[in-house]
Amino acid sequence: MSDKTAKLSLPNGEELELTVLSPTMGKDVIDVRALGKAGYFTYDPGYVSTGACESKITFIDGGKGQLLYRGYPIEQLADQSNFEEVAYLLLNGELPNKEEYEAFVAKIHNHTMVHQQMMNFFNGFRRDAHPMAIMIAVVGALSAFYHDSLDINDPQHREISAMRLIAKVPTIAAMCYRYSVGHPFVYPNNDKSLAWNFLNMMFSQPTNDWEPDPILVKAMDRIFTLHADHEQNASTSTVRLAGSSGANPFAAIASGIACLWGPAHGGANEACLNMLREIGDVSRIPEFIARAKDKSDPFRLMGFGHRVYKNFDPRAKVMRESAYEVLELLGKHDDPTFKVALELEKIALEDPYFVEKKLYPNVDFYSGVILDAIGIPTNMFTVIFALARTVGWVSQWNEMIGEPSRKIGRPRQLYTGATERDYVEISKR
Ligand code: SDX
């Protein structure tokens, strides 16, 4: 904290001195809690300049294009760590030693199966249901199976719920795909990683031996790591708000999945690949750039721009490298979609509109190219984002619930509706 203050001259003539709190990294924050007592609210639609909580989990410097998980740069974690280890780090705050890592992995891998009754939920959906709709329903339904561990004030209940969510969401995600194509569900193999299991549960068949390619497993693991957490983004803030009421973690995570689905957020990877396909050829890029700049056209360049990053999203850089590797491995280096993506990035980054507004490729720009190359259907892209972000959502939820000063989130408003008036019966209207 700090001994800095901010002075505010209020319209009612009062002088208010507000405390300024200093972070370990990033901007100072002005504590406006005293404003309520002085008779005022703050007003910040979209929370552009509002810190809603204190957190020690993830830090982003949008100007530098920096992303740290518990202080570790995302580039180093993507290159040297793995998804299970990153999950341990985000949940516990430190990298595990060998024993801690092995115990954590064993714990996670022991919860990868879902109750056999869960299979019935899928049959209520049409085969062409969007998998995100199924994810919201089935993940929320998990709370109906674990009455033994829903006391959020019990750290052990919180821990087992966190393990269950991190371990079962990949299984449910793969089940969504298998259901859509009419293939039998594949059980997880607890001797393998979550990334290996996800690809195996997606693509293996009972009719023949098959192993996911190790390079694709590494690419999947890296995609999970890159998407695991990202400060107080819209879906994480949704999970925190839902959890602040005391709702159980399965319901809170289901609310995060619902929020992530939007094309302005996690749905952008699906929207971005569809956009790249619609562009189809580098010759049509100027037409789409013009539309993105046209204020009368709601079209935006999917995969570009970010509320916080006003420089390259560091995840996009790692993702671009992975895209090269995967496409090379699969002999798709001349993949037309990737070519359009590379050229679109180049043109957009030279265009004054994008330069002035600091619009750079974000995490969703290249992820779709990789997932498409691996053979994952476009409507599964956001499901994969939700799979990975479950680790961040659970970590942030756990941090919030563990705070002694936890309060239910309840924003105020600027009311501009009708002033008080009397009811008029219908015969007199
Ligand atoms: C994710 O918050 C997170 O951390 C999210 C995320 C995470 O890991 O959780 O990083 C994941 O959601 C990444 C973002 C994925 N979304 C997209 O790629 C969709 C396209 N991007 C835009 O919708 C937009 O950039 C947002 C939603 C991402 C950010 O919007 P902001 O911060 O509210 O910015 P804005 O809409 O106010 O844009 C500022 C200006 C506007 O122009 P002016 O009104 O100032 O004239 O930039 C323009 C916008 O019109 N603009 C774009 C644009 N993004 C912003 N113009 C064209 N194409 C775009 N993509």
Boltz pocket constraint, residues with backbone or C-beta under 6 A from the ligand:
constraints:
  - pocket:
      binder: B
      contacts: [[A, 227], [A, 229], [A, 230], [A, 232], [A, 233], [A, 234], [A, 263], [A, 264], [A, 265], [A, 266], [A, 268], [A, 292], [A, 293], [A, 299], [A, 300], [A, 301], [A, 302], [A, 303], [A, 304], [A, 305], [A, 306], [A, 307], [A, 308], [A, 357], [A, 359], [A, 362], [A, 363], [A, 364]]
      max_distance: 6.0
